[in-house]
Amino acid sequence: MKYDVVVIGSGPGGYVAAIRCAQLGLKTAIIEKYSTLGGTCLNVGCIPSKALLDSSEHFHNASKNFAKHGIEINSPKINMAQMIQRKADVVKQTCDGIQYLMDKNKIDVHTGMGSFIDKNNIKVTAADGTETTLETKNAIIATGSKPNFFPGMEPDKDRIITSTEMLNLDTVAKNLIVIGGGVIGLELGSVHARLGANVNVIEFADSIIPTMDKTMGKELTKVLKKEGFKFNLNHKVQKVENTGKGVKVTALNKKNEEVVFEGDYCLVAVGRKPYTEGLGLENAGVKMGERGMIDVDAHLKTNVDNIYAIGDVIKGAMLAHKAEEEGTFVAEILAGQKPHIDYNLIPGVVYTWPEVAAVGKTEEELIAAGVKYKTGSFPVKALGRARASGDIMGLVKVLADAETDEVLGVHMISARAADMIMEAVTAMEFRASAEDIARICHPHPTYTEALKEAAMDATESRPIHI
């Protein structure tokens, strides 16, 4: 079988790359080692976690907030089996949708483990051991990532678990220990906190969501503490033990004192690492970079002239939408076009409630780079829309160049922040100033008015409603 392009991996980066290649007239195949398409994101990542987050938020509102709205119901009960089944249904519908898109775009799907024989030939080994060889002019590596862990915290998939096992946990963890105060740990911790669990977060850094603007970490800490989270910052985990009926985590605190935490389950959420095992990269001559990542150039090409890599296997944020942009980018490069990606304008989101969203530079990055900037902010509680809905926690922060007023970064914690951030992304794509945003008419009452007011504050320190 001969192809113009073979894509290895069917996650957001891989399947988008395959579709765009097919749209541009390239004979395309995709290889997926699992029986369903969609990769980590659709099967054990973004989609199932959001399904559980939404279900747990409904339960939380029914338990805590309905009465405030004049809605009286009997005490709601948790049916974890149904919650997990709904999540599975959402995943199946989404994965089936990817199969439909493969068929629609006449992309050949090969199920099995893909590995390079050489730079133009890829072997696909099916679950039953059957081997097929694909000949291709170009290859795109899009094999994604898997949960990371450090010595002493090795998951046993029983009591010491990763996000993969957590998504299928059929009971509420009464006392959940989360190692890692990043996106994955806080999102899945939120699911169980809303269902009644005590959540204890152990974080090595001095703030949760440490890669985001410090203001966001401080605000989110306040929010999650109200949900029952406890935070142990500046703690270094030494070992995690399965005690049979629970777990015991030993860590060193800021004073280098040994402290012990006990719970029902321990979620190890210390990031993810590139998945490249079994690809036979050495057979094709592909060189690896730092931390198991594949080195690529500005065109996302490896050191081998016809092999490209995208998504979690290369440097940069491990985000589904980053991988999608890179998949489209490579497809268009192969078709002779001249696409571009501005990595500074790839937004990041934490799907707690309220949500946290950001784009551009953090205040800490601007300080480190010596950039002169000004800042403006606006509290969500000052919005009429927020008071009407009852979602009053959070703020919006705008960072702008001190001389040109160009927006350099926008950071927000608010209900619907995941959707609101796109106004900031669009504005920054067109090099907007804070005054440009301030002068745009925003509908009332909406949460987006907070961005307008924060921009006003950054421009002339003249917000209207505070």
TATAFEN-V648425 format. One record per pair of residues at least 24 apart in sequence whose C-alpha atoms are under 6 Angstrom apart, sorted by sequence separation. I is the first residue (numbers start at 1). J is the second residue. D is the distance in whole Angstrom. If there is no record, write none. Layout:
<<I & J & D> <I & J & D>>
//
This chain:
<<3 & 27 & 5> <6 & 30 & 6> <173 & 197 & 6> <174 & 198 & 6> <177 & 201 & 6> <375 & 399 & 5> <435 & 459 & 6> <3 & 28 & 6> <374 & 399 & 6> <434 & 459 & 6> <374 & 400 & 5> <406 & 432 & 6> <407 & 433 & 5> <10 & 37 & 6> <11 & 38 & 4> <181 & 208 & 5> <182 & 209 & 5> <206 & 233 & 5> <373 & 400 & 6> <406 & 433 & 4> <407 & 434 & 6> <10 & 38 & 5> <11 & 39 & 4> <181 & 209 & 6> <206 & 234 & 5> <373 & 401 & 4> <374 & 402 & 5> <405 & 433 & 5> <10 & 39 & 5> <200 & 229 & 6> <205 & 234 & 5> <373 & 402 & 4> <405 & 434 & 6> <199 & 229 & 5> <200 & 230 & 5> <201 & 231 & 5> <202 & 232 & 5> <203 & 233 & 5> <204 & 234 & 5> <372 & 402 & 5> <201 & 232 & 6> <204 & 235 & 5> <203 & 235 & 6> <204 & 236 & 5> <51 & 87 & 5> <274 & 312 & 6> <48 & 87 & 6> <274 & 313 & 5> <361 & 408 & 6> <360 & 408 & 6> <361 & 409 & 5> <360 & 409 & 4> <359 & 409 & 6> <359 & 410 & 6> <358 & 410 & 6> <358 & 411 & 4> <357 & 412 & 5> <356 & 412 & 6> <398 & 454 & 6> <38 & 95 & 6> <356 & 413 & 4> <37 & 95 & 6> <355 & 413 & 6> <355 & 414 & 5> <354 & 414 & 5> <355 & 415 & 6> <357 & 417 & 6> <385 & 445 & 5> <354 & 415 & 5> <357 & 418 & 6> <384 & 445 & 6> <385 & 446 & 5> <355 & 417 & 5> <349 & 418 & 6> <378 & 450 & 6> <378 & 454 & 5> <377 & 454 & 4> <29 & 107 & 5> <33 & 111 & 5> <376 & 454 & 5> <28 & 107 & 5> <29 & 108 & 5> <30 & 109 & 5> <31 & 110 & 5> <32 & 111 & 5> <33 & 112 & 4> <29 & 109 & 6> <31 & 111 & 6> <32 & 112 & 6> <33 & 113 & 5> <376 & 457 & 4> <376 & 458 & 4> <375 & 458 & 5> <185 & 269 & 5> <152 & 238 & 6> <153 & 239 & 6> <152 & 239 & 4> <153 & 240 & 5> <176 & 263 & 6> <175 & 263 & 5> <178 & 266 & 6> <175 & 264 & 5> <176 & 265 & 5> <177 & 266 & 5> <178 & 267 & 5> <179 & 268 & 5> <180 & 269 & 5> <80 & 170 & 6> <179 & 269 & 6> <180 & 270 & 5> <162 & 267 & 6> <159 & 265 & 5> <160 & 266 & 5> <161 & 267 & 5> <162 & 268 & 5> <44 & 164 & 6> <148 & 271 & 5> <148 & 272 & 4> <147 & 272 & 4> <148 & 273 & 5> <146 & 272 & 5> <145 & 272 & 6> <146 & 273 & 6> <14 & 142 & 5> <145 & 273 & 5> <145 & 274 & 4> <145 & 275 & 5> <5 & 136 & 6> <144 & 275 & 6> <4 & 136 & 5> <7 & 139 & 6> <1 & 134 & 5> <2 & 135 & 5> <3 & 136 & 5> <4 & 137 & 5> <5 & 138 & 5> <6 & 139 & 5> <7 & 140 & 5> <8 & 141 & 5> <9 & 142 & 5> <1 & 135 & 6> <2 & 136 & 6> <5 & 139 & 5> <8 & 142 & 6> <9 & 143 & 5> <60 & 194 & 5> <56 & 191 & 6> <53 & 191 & 5> <56 & 194 & 6> <213 & 362 & 5> <115 & 279 & 4> <116 & 280 & 5> <115 & 280 & 5> <118 & 283 & 5> <119 & 284 & 4> <187 & 352 & 6> <117 & 283 & 6> <118 & 284 & 4> <140 & 307 & 6> <145 & 312 & 6> <183 & 350 & 6> <138 & 306 & 5> <139 & 307 & 5> <140 & 308 & 5> <141 & 309 & 5> <142 & 310 & 5> <144 & 312 & 5> <138 & 307 & 6> <140 & 309 & 5> <144 & 313 & 6> <13 & 311 & 6> <12 & 320 & 6> <16 & 324 & 6> <20 & 328 & 6> <13 & 323 & 4> <17 & 327 & 4> <21 & 331 & 5> <13 & 324 & 4> <16 & 327 & 6> <17 & 328 & 5> <20 & 331 & 6> <12 & 324 & 6> <13 & 327 & 5> <17 & 331 & 6>>
//
